[in-house]
Structure formats: C-alpha cells, structure tokens
Amino acid sequence: MKFSRAYAIVLRYAYLLRGSATRIVPLFAWSVIDIVLWGFITKYLNRVTSSQIDFVPMLLGAVLFWDFFTRVMQGVTTTFFEDVWSRNFLNIFSTPMKISEYLTGLVATTLITSIIGLAAMLLMASAAFGLSFFSYGIMFFPFIIVLVLFGIAFGIFACALVLRLGPASEWFIWPIPAILAPFAGVFYPISTLPDWMQPISRLLPASYVFEGMRDVVANRTVSILPIALGGGISLVYILLAYWSFSRVYRYAVETGLIARYSAESVG
Amino acid sequence: MDSTIPPTLVVLGLRKVYGNTVAVDGISFELRQNEILGLLGPNGAGKTTTINMILGVLKPTTGEISVDGMNILKHRSKILEHTNFSAVYAPLPGNLTVVQNLRVFGLLYGIQHIPEKIEELLTTFDLVKFRDTKCGVLSSGEQTRVGLAKAFLNDPTLLLLDEPTASLDPSMALEIRTLIKEFAQKKSVAILLTSHNMYEVEHICDRVLFLSKGKILLEGDPKRLPQEHGKETLEDLFITVAREPLSLERSPETV
C-alpha cells in the first residue's frame, strides 16, 4: 500500500472542488434543506403535543445522522463517478495503483468532505433549532463511527455495481438511502415495523445506531451491544464490498470493460 | 540496440477472444531497449487490444506478456511503475488543468521531484502557456501533447504510443517524432508505436509488425519491407495487407 497513490485521488477531488460551486453546494445543500424542514416540524410537534418528549433531538437528530450516512455513502460513489464522467478508467487503471489504494483514496476523500458536511449540519441545527449534541458528550461518537463504516461499505458496493452495469446504472445508486430508511428505523423503533420487515432491519447496522441513539436521548446511557453489533456487521459489509469491487474489477479486466468503459459497452 | 541485453518486452502466443470473435490470434514478438517497434495494420487488426493487454487493463485469453522479465499478471503494479502510454482515445480528465493532471499522475506513478519534472515536460511539449488551462478546453493537438507529457512523466523503460501524432499538425508531428526518437536513444526505453502514417513509421521505427485479423502477417525493417514484397512504398504494402492479407500470409518458417 503506497499512501501517495491514495493521496493522488484525494488531491484530484480537492482540485475539482476548488472553484467548482456545483461540487461544493451539494456537500451541504440537501442536508441544510432537511434540517430546516425537520427543524420546523419538530418545533411544531413540541408545541402541539402534550407529551414530555423533546422532538428536537429525536427527530432532528435522526435526520441529521441519516443525512450524514447518505453523505458518506454518496461521497464514495461521487468520487468514483468523477472517473466515470471524465472517462478516465484507462488512464487511471493503467498506472501502478492497486485497487486497495484506489478505494483508500475514495474513502479518505469522503471522510474529509463528510466531516465538513457534518460540521455544517451540526452548526445549523444547533444555531437555528437549539439541537445540542455537545450536551451528550462523546456518547454519540461510537454511533457516528458505525454510520461511517456502513456508509463506506454501501458506497464501495455501489461503485462495484456501476463498474459492472455501466454509467447509466448510477440512477440505481442515488435512491439507495431512501430505500433503506424505512428499514433502518430512523424515526421509530424497529418494533413498529411489521414482522417481515424486522429481520431485514436487523441486517442493517443503521438500525442498531438509531435504536441506540434513542436510548441515549431517553436514558442518557450508552449501551455497548448495539454499537458492537452495528460495528461488527458494518466491518463484514466493508469486507464484502471490497471483495465485490475486486471481483467486478477482475471481470472488467477479463472482458475489456476497463479499456472500453462507456454506456454503450456495458450489457 | 544491444542484442546481448534481455528484451524489455516479451510477448508469447498472445490470444484474446471475445465470444466468437478472435481479436488477437497467438502473436509473439520481442522488443528491446532503444528500439522503436511499429505495430501496423488496418482498423480492427488487434493493435489496441494488444496494447491494452500489455498495459494490464485487458487479460489475455491465453499467452504470456513479460516486461523486464516479470509477468504482467503477477507483477502488474511493479511493471507499470516503469511503463506508460499515450493514446488519442484516452485524453486526460478535461476538468483538471494541465499541471493538476500531471501532478495527480506524478503521484500515481510515484515519481520523485514532481514539480521539477512537470516544468521540464511543460517546456518539452510546448505547454507552458497552457499550464493552468483545463485540459477539456484545449484543442485535440494540445490534448495529445498533454497525454504525451503524462506518458513521459515516469521516464518509462517501456512506452506504448497508440497513434501519438494523429491529431497534430505536420510541424508539431515532426517535433514529436524527433522527440520520441531522441528519447528512445537517450533513455534506454523500448517503444511500441501504432500509426496509420506510413511516412512517420518509415522515419521513426526500427522494425515493424503488420497485423491483420489478429495475426502477425509481416515483420521487418520498414525501409526494406516494401521492396521485399514487390511494393514501392510502405503505404502500398499497408493497403495490400488491409485488402488482400492472404497474398502476404507468412509461411511457418518465417514466423
């Protein structure tokens, strides 16, 4: 593993971000829109309901963390799409760079952009709607790590899918977070779901994250079990995603897909 | 060329089959230091497929490729540290400037002293005035020069050039040919080059291979080969290869 090659991928994205509003705005735009929308909804719910539940950390916090997961997953795929959009596969895969170095570069780029996005979201949520995660100390930190790992796993898997199916399949990738959200129990306990949905939820690390976070908000205690389960499943998914990408890459080298990658060449 | 030094590139029984289509059909050849080998043939003859297999971006169906004694399938990363290529169909990303592209690829190839190397290449390829221009807005000839600058970044021992002067005006093409020739002589590099410009091939290549339907049909000195086959020019020979390959089929003894 030569980190200078992974750094090349990070540097390439930094160059693209520099002076490109079309790339900088999406880092924050959707998250900010979600925070504004859900911020007002939670304010309204706090006013009209007689319960003692504070909806700000429960709903707005959940939206913020789900947006963060989405940002991580789509950060990996967007960095990969830069090579798809600029038809750069032949140039980049004929360098000495290994798959592990390439994926490390994609993940490192994503971590940097996602942390910037998260900071902006936290600032907005706390300044405009009084959401203060700092009052919970570092209790949320392990859950953020699990979401990062889960986002990386799905991001790499999505890259493998696009490499295999072609550029047009990027439209399969964008809705993935929306499809996962009902199963992840972002806004409600998993027990709310019908029986057939619950086993699927148990396979998603995010479901443990949101169950655990609700526990933190309600009881101010961190339970190790959901973190361990969510983290463990995420690590298994990262290994599976890496294996999938490597396998698709080998297929692409065997069939000539890397050398002739375009919407027309992929069946 | 020193024939006592082991060849830089050895291709043995290389074959690539896509479904029912045989793109490359069991070709074998060697390429030595300071040698420029022309890979000629009509469109679809298997030239680009061969180059892609040597680059490790396409796996051969059968056969072997070794560079500096190492097998490409086993030592891909190591080999590519000292190999590079340029092709008109693979321009560098248009959304980065010339310098940004060269810096990113400099890191990918693991070269030392990247800023100095970039300055040298900008001067060599007359790109100084375009250093901060995005590659996508350059003319095709200028993009070709940027691609060539990238190809020279890591001082390769094996350089693959797929139609390197296809988009260049005659004056720039002459400069690039001179540069490639000088580079081959000074830097102990082996160059495999494809071109449809027979004038260029005659002036630059030490040896040529004529490919047709994935097979090597002819091999020899581009200056002597036409006469050996009763043709006046290399272009006449090329046309015969493209239209009547059977009349030039090599006998097994000459392969």
Chai-1 contact restraints between the chains, C-beta under 6 A:
chainA,res_idxA,chainB,res_idxB,connection_type,confidence,min_distance_angstrom,max_distance_angstrom,comment,restraint_id
A,S4,B,L107,contact,1.0,0.0,6.0,A-B,restraint_1
A,R5,B,L108,contact,1.0,0.0,6.0,A-B,restraint_2
A,A8,B,V104,contact,1.0,0.0,6.0,A-B,restraint_3
A,A8,B,L107,contact,1.0,0.0,6.0,A-B,restraint_4
A,A8,B,L108,contact,1.0,0.0,6.0,A-B,restraint_5
A,L11,B,V104,contact,1.0,0.0,6.0,A-B,restraint_6
A,R12,B,V104,contact,1.0,0.0,6.0,A-B,restraint_7
A,Y15,B,L96,contact,1.0,0.0,6.0,A-B,restraint_8
A,Y15,B,Q100,contact,1.0,0.0,6.0,A-B,restraint_9
A,S86,B,P93,contact,1.0,0.0,6.0,A-B,restraint_10
A,S86,B,N95,contact,1.0,0.0,6.0,A-B,restraint_11
A,N88,B,P93,contact,1.0,0.0,6.0,A-B,restraint_12
A,L90,B,A90,contact,1.0,0.0,6.0,A-B,restraint_13
A,N91,B,A90,contact,1.0,0.0,6.0,A-B,restraint_14
A,F93,B,V57,contact,1.0,0.0,6.0,A-B,restraint_15
A,S94,B,L55,contact,1.0,0.0,6.0,A-B,restraint_16
A,S94,B,V57,contact,1.0,0.0,6.0,A-B,restraint_17
A,T95,B,L108,contact,1.0,0.0,6.0,A-B,restraint_18
A,T95,B,Y109,contact,1.0,0.0,6.0,A-B,restraint_19
A,P96,B,S77,contact,1.0,0.0,6.0,A-B,restraint_20
A,P96,B,L80,contact,1.0,0.0,6.0,A-B,restraint_21
A,P96,B,E81,contact,1.0,0.0,6.0,A-B,restraint_22
A,M97,B,L108,contact,1.0,0.0,6.0,A-B,restraint_23
A,K98,B,S77,contact,1.0,0.0,6.0,A-B,restraint_24
A,V253,B,K59,contact,1.0,0.0,6.0,A-B,restraint_25
A,E254,B,K59,contact,1.0,0.0,6.0,A-B,restraint_26
A,G256,B,L58,contact,1.0,0.0,6.0,A-B,restraint_27
A,I258,B,V57,contact,1.0,0.0,6.0,A-B,restraint_28
A,A259,B,N52,contact,1.0,0.0,6.0,A-B,restraint_29
A,A259,B,V57,contact,1.0,0.0,6.0,A-B,restraint_30
A,A259,B,L58,contact,1.0,0.0,6.0,A-B,restraint_31
